[in-house]
Amino acid sequence: MNKDFNKEKEQEFNQAKKKITFSLRGKNKYYYAFQCALFEKNIIKWGYDSYATKKSVASEGLLFNEYSITLGNYYGHDLKRFNDRKEMLGFVIGFNDAIHNLSGTTY
């Protein structure tokens, strides 16, 4: 059972990692990848700004760069820019927590 769980988590990680353009390492890499995937789902459900509507994110997707979150591709519309990846990941986690607290949903 543990093998199946690890295999499933690795598949989820690899799927989420496709949208992250920098390397994730260490014991928190699965957590950060999950948070980025959840962020994209939250943007699709709730929207973000006038440009990144639910429809545009659903069709183009998000890309998580070291200094920005962009719509569609590396040079797409910047949803938000950051000084470094820690700041970006902190924003993503905070946004997800805010949505969680406001909507009362579970992860």
Secondary structure by P-SEA (a helix, b strand, c coil): caaaaaaaaaaaaaaaaccccccccccaaaaaaaaaaaaaaaaaaccccccccaaaaaabbbbbccccccccccccccccccccaaaaaaaaaaaaaaaaaaacccc
